[in-house]
Amino acid sequence: MGAGPPATIELNSEEFRHVRARRLKPGDNIHVGDGHTRRFAYQLNENRAADRQANAEPEVYHEPETHLYSPAPEGKRLDWMMQKATELGLSVWQPLETQYSQRRNYDAERLERIALEAAAQSRRFRLPRIVREPLQ
């Protein structure tokens, strides 16, 4: 978990679009998660960035570890599965290869982006870890 969050964070274009869609303005508060069970309070500033609130203690939430072992489904079903599992509190997804399943290639970075969006939408404190090699 390291030394702690930075004093100022830059919002990427997608995050900035989200801030605008919510009609947030400079001075409004937002929360930024570290993906490991902690969220920190920040305040939007004028420069497409946010400054950490100095006296605010991080929110900490301890969720039970939840592992999902499954073959990678076809197409959009994998995206949907990752989204819903993250919303339910998934900790680790381990692809599974069985005698009757077909090995499917999947883009782990894409799944991580889907998990990040689902975690933000459902206000999850933890991002799931996606194991890249299937269990046999």
Stockholm file with secondary structure:
# STOCKHOLM 1.0

chainA/1-136         MGAGPPATIELNSEEFRHVRARRLKPGDNIHVGDGHTRRFAYQLNENRAADRQANAEPEVYHEPETHLYSPAPEGKRLDWMMQKATELGLSVWQPLETQYSQRRNYDAERLERIALEAAAQSRRFRLPRIVREPLQ
#=GR chainA/1-136 SS CCSCCCSEEECCHHHHHHHHHTTCCTTCEEEEECSBSEEEEEEECSSSEEEECTTCCCEECCCCCCEEEECCCSHHHHHHHHHHHHHTTCCEEEEBCCTTSCCCCCCHHHHHHHHHHHHHHHTCSBCCEECSSCBC
#=GC SS_cons         CCSCCCSEEECCHHHHHHHHHTTCCTTCEEEEECSBSEEEEEEECSSSEEEECTTCCCEECCCCCCEEEECCCSHHHHHHHHHHHHHTTCCEEEEBCCTTSCCCCCCHHHHHHHHHHHHHHHTCSBCCEECSSCBC
//
